[in-house]
Every structure is written in C-alpha cells, then in structure tokens.
Amino acid sequence: MWFYLVTLVGLYHLLRWYRERQVVSHLQDKYVFITGCDSGFGNLLARQLDRRGMRVLAACLTEKGAEQLRNKTSDRLETVILDVTKTESIVAATQWVKERVGDRGTKK
C-alpha cells in the first residue's frame, strides 16, 4: 500500500517538474491580451508576464489603473481602456489589438 502511494506521489512531482521546465521559444515575440488589469489577478499576471519578456496588451477599466500599471512595468506593456459591458468599447479594443499585433496573431 505505501509503495503505491509513494510511487504515485513521486510520479506527480516528476510530471510537475517536467511541465515547469518546458520553455516557450521566442517569448519576446509573443503577445498576450489580458483584461481586468486595474487590480487583482489581471494586474499581477500582466506584471509577471512583462517581467518574463512577453509583449503584454493590458486592458484596464480606468485611466488611473492603466497609468499605475504602466508605471510598474516596461515599455513592452501597452494599455487600453476597456469596459466589457459596452459594445463600442469592445470594438475599439479589438481594433487596437489588431493594430498592434497585425498578422503576427494568426496561425499559419
């Protein structure tokens, strides 16, 4: 019984170690779009991915939140104001993302 439990725990840690060791190539060429970046998880994720070298397109609800985020990050991070409850705001943010990413966001 203990042998199976120890084996299962060992396999779990081995799989976890392997997944954490995987690296995305050309990370500096990748874009990620994150909503809710004024605070909370969105803000934390945007800052972490910026530190890892990704190009972050961060959507904030307020200009104050966007400015605070820009002050804590590199020039790779860009912000846009987005209210997900308003269609015109979503359309404008979609166009903004297309302008920045261009055809680099399409799979070939």
SULPE-V820617 format. One record per residue. SS is DSSP state (helix for helix, strand for strand, loop for the rest). BURIAL is 1 if it has 9 or more other C-alpha atoms within 8 Angstrom, else 0. D_CENTER is the distance of its C-alpha to the mean C-alpha in Angstrom with 1 decimal. Layout:
ss->(SS | SS)
burial->(BURIAL | BURIAL)
d_center->(D_CENTER | D_CENTER)
//
This chain:
ss->(loop | helix | helix | helix | helix | helix | helix | helix | helix | helix | helix | helix | helix | helix | helix | helix | helix | helix | helix | helix | helix | loop | loop | loop | loop | loop | helix | helix | helix | loop | strand | strand | strand | strand | loop | loop | loop | loop | loop | helix | helix | helix | helix | helix | helix | helix | helix | helix | helix | helix | helix | loop | loop | loop | strand | strand | strand | strand | strand | strand | loop | loop | helix | helix | helix | helix | helix | helix | helix | helix | helix | loop | loop | loop | loop | loop | loop | strand | strand | strand | strand | loop | loop | loop | loop | loop | helix | helix | helix | helix | helix | helix | helix | helix | helix | helix | helix | helix | helix | helix | helix | helix | helix | helix | helix | loop | loop | loop)
burial->(0 | 0 | 0 | 0 | 0 | 0 | 0 | 0 | 0 | 0 | 0 | 0 | 0 | 0 | 0 | 0 | 0 | 0 | 0 | 0 | 0 | 0 | 0 | 0 | 0 | 0 | 1 | 0 | 0 | 0 | 1 | 0 | 0 | 1 | 1 | 1 | 1 | 1 | 1 | 0 | 0 | 1 | 1 | 1 | 0 | 1 | 1 | 0 | 1 | 1 | 1 | 0 | 1 | 1 | 1 | 1 | 1 | 1 | 1 | 1 | 1 | 1 | 0 | 0 | 1 | 1 | 0 | 0 | 1 | 1 | 0 | 0 | 1 | 0 | 0 | 1 | 1 | 1 | 1 | 1 | 1 | 1 | 1 | 0 | 0 | 0 | 0 | 0 | 1 | 1 | 0 | 0 | 1 | 0 | 0 | 1 | 1 | 0 | 0 | 0 | 1 | 0 | 0 | 0 | 0 | 0 | 0 | 0)
d_center->(42.4 | 40.9 | 40.4 | 38.3 | 36.2 | 35.7 | 34.9 | 32.3 | 30.6 | 30.8 | 29.3 | 26.4 | 25.7 | 26.2 | 23.7 | 21.1 | 21.9 | 21.8 | 18.3 | 16.9 | 18.8 | 17.2 | 15.4 | 13.5 | 15.8 | 15.3 | 11.8 | 12.6 | 13.3 | 10.0 | 8.0 | 4.8 | 6.0 | 5.4 | 9.0 | 11.0 | 9.8 | 13.5 | 13.7 | 13.1 | 10.2 | 7.8 | 9.3 | 9.2 | 5.6 | 5.3 | 8.5 | 8.0 | 5.7 | 8.2 | 10.9 | 10.3 | 10.9 | 8.1 | 8.6 | 6.2 | 7.9 | 8.1 | 10.7 | 13.2 | 16.5 | 18.7 | 19.4 | 20.0 | 16.5 | 15.1 | 17.7 | 17.1 | 13.4 | 14.7 | 17.4 | 15.3 | 13.1 | 14.2 | 15.1 | 12.2 | 10.2 | 11.8 | 12.4 | 14.2 | 16.3 | 15.9 | 18.2 | 17.4 | 21.1 | 22.4 | 22.7 | 23.3 | 20.1 | 18.1 | 20.2 | 19.8 | 15.9 | 16.2 | 18.6 | 16.6 | 13.7 | 16.6 | 18.2 | 15.4 | 14.4 | 18.0 | 19.0 | 16.4 | 14.3 | 17.3 | 18.5 | 21.9)
//
